[in-house]
Each structure stands twice: as structure tokens, then as C-alpha cells.
Amino acid sequence: MTEETVGHITIAPDVLLTVVKFSALQHPGVARLAHRRPSRPGRPFKGKAAMGPGVAVLVEDGHVTAEVHVVADGSVNAQELGQSLQQHIRNALEEMVGMPVDAVYVYIEDVITESHSRTR
């Protein structure tokens, strides 16, 4: 049996934003999303975007670019966390919505240590 295309599927950028947000929050070493609101890219683009606290996605020509700002758990290596989180978010987007991912930008805005979290 061959697959037949009978139309096209559109996935709203807000759905992609939710996938990125929950993927980041579920990842070991991420304490929480940063409160910082990501900025739009400096280059002009022709596509759609969605932004929320700590997360942004851009869809251009059917490809996704994601930006996530996190606060790390102080028990993890920040560089390893960033690399692992990039791959985790890329996999989630590709597997859940089947869209190619151009880039995942991870910004570690702060680190929370156990003693730091007790004083707040």
C-alpha cells in the first residue's frame, strides 16, 4: 500500500513552544525556565514565531529553530547540560511533530545550588 497525500498539516507555533517548554522542564539538571523573555532574532525572517517566558520558537520554510533560557541545578556540569538539552529538545520536536530542526539555542541564565534554594 502506498501513502497518499490528501492535504497538508499545519502545526501551530504555540504547539511547538509547548513541546520545547515541557521537554526542557523534564530534562534532568534543569531546575526551571528562566523568567527572561527571549528576543527575536536580529535577522529578518519569513515565518511564524511563538514566545513565552524562557522559550521561543521560529518556523521558517517548514524548519524549526528553538531558543530556551534555563536555570540549572547546581549539581550538573553546565556545558554537558546545554549539549544534552539541545539534543533532547531536537529529538522531541522531530519525533513528536516530525519537523526538521535547524537549531536549538540553550542559554543557562543561572545556577541554583541546594543551599541557595533553601535561603529563598
N, C-alpha and C positions, 0 to 999 in steps of 0.2 A: 504494500500500500504506500503510495506517495503522499507526502504532505502537500496540502493545497492552501495557498494564502487567499483568504476571502475578505480581507480588510487590513487594517493596521491597528496596533495597540499603542496607546499613549499612557505613559506613567507620569503623573504629576510630580513636579519637583518637590512638593511637600512630602510625598511618599518616600522619595529618596532621602530627604532630610531626616525623616523618622528612622529609616534603616541605618543611616550613619550615626545618629544620636544613640540609638539603643545598642548598636554594635560597639561603640566607644564605651558606653557605661557598663557593658557586660564584660569588658576586657580586663583581665587581671592586671593590677597596677594602676588603674585609673580610679582615683578617688571620687572625682566628679568632673563635670564640664566646667570650664571657666565661665565667669559671668560676662566676659568680653564678647562683644558682638563683632564677628569677622567683617572685614572690609571687602568691598567688591574689588575685583582685580583692576589694575591700572590700565589695562588694555581694553579696547572696545571689543565686544563680542556680540554675536547674533545668536541668541538662545534664550533660555529661561533660567531663572535663579530662584532659590529659596534660602532664607536666612533665619536663624534663631539664635538664642544665646549660646555662644560657643561653637556653632556649627553653620556651615554654608555649603550649598551645592550649586553647581552650574551645569546646565545641559546645553551642549552645543554640537550640532551635527550628529546627534544620537550618542554622543560620548559624555561621560560624567567626570567632573572634577570636583573633589570634596576638600573642605577645609575644616579642621576640628581643633579647638583650643581646649586643653585638658589641664586638670590639676592632678599631679601624680602622687601615688602613695610613696612615701619616703623609703620604703624597703626594696624598691626596684631600681635597676640601672636605667637611667633616663634615655640613653641612646638606644638600648635594646627595646625599651618600651615603645619608643617612637617608631622603630622599624617594624616591630611586631604589630603594632596598632595599624600602621599603613597597610600591611598585608591582610590583616583581619577585616578591615573595612572594605578593601578591594574585593576580597573573596565574598563578603556578604552582598555587596552590590551586584557582582557578576552572577552569583548563584541565585539570589532571591529575585532579581528583576531582569537578569540576562542582558544587561547593558555593559558595553565595554567602558573601562575606567582609564582615563588619561593620566590622572594624578590624584594622590591623596596627600595633602599637606597637613602635618601634625605639628602643633605648637604646644610645648609644655610651658604653661604660664606660671606655675608654682608647684611646690612640693610640700606635702603635708607629712610631718613626722608624727609618731604616736604622741609624743609629749606636747607637740604643737596643737594637736586636735583636742587634747584634754583641757587646754587653757582657754578654749573658745566656747 
